């Protein structure tokens, strides 16, 4: 007969293994349920969808075709401003440095810079315009400071993102031709980089806060995830759009008492109109809220 203490230890171990098995089974079921719901939305879209979600408090993760490539569109602008802030942290750049530019440098969708040709803007103002208004000229001016699209790709490789690549400037990078690897990412890679920039050690605490604030003040993503959030939840995000039905968003969501959740959603290769793409991302947002509330 086993001694009482040995019997108790054996019983405890069996219980732990059983609990782990139940937890694993529940996690697999939750992932399968989530994927079925996203697949149903993708079927309505008649295109491609990729999603990656991570709750940093619990470690719960939900994905759908998260390792497939999608056009990066304007979601790269968070990474771009992260690269600028890394230069600031290294003492090689200042957010207060004035930048001048010419009218001939203005490209389409530049609602801030087109009004500031005479006065110029600071580096910090360019970052703010790039993220909060998705100003394309501001993004090009910032890209020039880090060695162009290749410079941003090098920064991403340096911080451990071996997938995301930027090859062209605004606005060519938004073409989104199916099968073209240029200017693409995966939901998994985009999520990992977002985590490093906002919650990792790539940037100083003050730079992480600055990047977070810019994303919270995003002015061009109200019809996407923000419409799906309950009252009292906070969000910072950056959306993107391009050819062949491309629409995307990367975000952090902060509900009360649940810890931050990172979200990356990419749509492409569809023929639905812009508002329909927005509604589908909002629908995915409601599924995300359900998952977070269930933690």
Secondary structure as UniProt FT lines:
FT   HELIX           4..45
FT   STRAND          48..55
FT   TURN            56..58
FT   STRAND          61..64
FT   TURN            66..67
FT   STRAND          69..71
FT   HELIX           73..75
FT   HELIX           76..89
FT   TURN            90..91
FT   TURN            95..96
FT   STRAND          98..99
FT   HELIX           103..105
FT   TURN            111..112
FT   HELIX           113..115
FT   TURN            117..119
FT   STRAND          121..122
FT   HELIX           123..132
FT   HELIX           136..145
FT   TURN            146..147
FT   HELIX           148..158
FT   TURN            159..160
FT   TURN            170..171
FT   HELIX           172..174
FT   TURN            178..179
FT   TURN            182..183
FT   STRAND          184..186
FT   HELIX           187..199
FT   HELIX           205..216
FT   TURN            222..224
FT   HELIX           225..228
FT   TURN            231..232
FT   STRAND          234..241
FT   TURN            244..245
FT   STRAND          247..255
FT   TURN            256..258
FT   STRAND          259..268
FT   HELIX           274..293
//
